Amino acid sequence: MIEYSPFWKTLKESNESTYTLITKYHISSAIIDKLRKNKPMNTTTLNDLCRILNCSLEDIACYVPSEEDQKL
């Protein structure tokens, strides 16, 4: 499962907040909710977050094996 726990650490270490992501960068509150709940999101959004926070993808998301993953 893709998990966004690294995002919260990266955000905390940055000069940004969820408020600035929404108001300054027009990241929707639905995206913030997806990050909180580890829900799927599109790679364009991940790209935008990396650009805003000046970080790498691994600073936003990581893969954690889970029994909740869909069957292959």
URURHU-V733571 format. One record per residue. N is the residue number from 0. RES is the residue in one small letter. SS is DSSP state (H for helix, E for strand, C for the rest). PHI is phi in degrees with one decimal (none if undefined). OMEGA is omega in whole degrees, -180 to 180 (* if undefined). Layout:
<<N | RES | SS | PHI | OMEGA> <N | RES | SS | PHI | OMEGA>>
This chain:
<<0 | m | C | none | 176> <1 | i | E | -80.3 | -177> <2 | e | E | -120.6 | -176> <3 | y | C | -108.1 | 178> <4 | s | H | -59.6 | 177> <5 | p | H | -61.9 | 179> <6 | f | H | -57.5 | -175> <7 | w | H | -65.6 | 176> <8 | k | H | -67.4 | 180> <9 | t | H | -62.7 | 179> <10 | l | H | -61.4 | -180> <11 | k | H | -61.1 | -179> <12 | e | H | -80.5 | -179> <13 | s | C | -92.8 | 176> <14 | n | C | -91.0 | -177> <15 | e | C | -104.7 | 176> <16 | s | C | -144.0 | 176> <17 | t | H | -61.6 | 179> <18 | y | H | -61.7 | -180> <19 | t | H | -69.9 | 177> <20 | l | H | -60.5 | -178> <21 | i | H | -75.7 | -173> <22 | t | H | -83.4 | -176> <23 | k | C | -86.7 | -174> <24 | y | C | -106.7 | 176> <25 | h | C | 61.3 | 170> <26 | i | C | -79.1 | -174> <27 | s | C | -71.3 | 176> <28 | s | H | -65.4 | 176> <29 | a | H | -65.2 | 177> <30 | i | H | -66.5 | 178> <31 | i | H | -59.5 | 178> <32 | d | H | -64.5 | 177> <33 | k | H | -61.4 | 178> <34 | l | H | -63.4 | 180> <35 | r | H | -63.6 | -173> <36 | k | H | -101.1 | -180> <37 | n | C | 54.0 | 179> <38 | k | C | -90.0 | 179> <39 | p | C | -62.1 | 173> <40 | m | C | -145.7 | -173> <41 | n | C | -83.3 | -175> <42 | t | H | -67.6 | 176> <43 | t | H | -62.5 | 178> <44 | t | H | -65.2 | 177> <45 | l | H | -60.9 | 177> <46 | n | H | -60.2 | 179> <47 | d | H | -60.1 | 180> <48 | l | H | -63.4 | 177> <49 | c | H | -61.9 | 179> <50 | r | H | -65.5 | -179> <51 | i | H | -63.1 | -176> <52 | l | H | -91.1 | 180> <53 | n | C | 51.8 | -176> <54 | c | C | -141.7 | 177> <55 | s | C | -95.2 | 180> <56 | l | H | -56.7 | -179> <57 | e | H | -68.7 | 173> <58 | d | H | -84.3 | -179> <59 | i | C | -117.1 | -174> <60 | a | C | -141.5 | 174> <61 | c | E | -147.1 | 177> <62 | y | E | -98.6 | 177> <63 | v | C | -126.2 | 178> <64 | p | C | -56.9 | -176> <65 | s | C | -149.9 | 175> <66 | e | C | -69.5 | -180> <67 | e | C | -82.7 | 177> <68 | d | C | -60.4 | 177> <69 | q | C | -66.7 | 179> <70 | k | C | -70.2 | 178> <71 | l | C | -95.5 | *>>
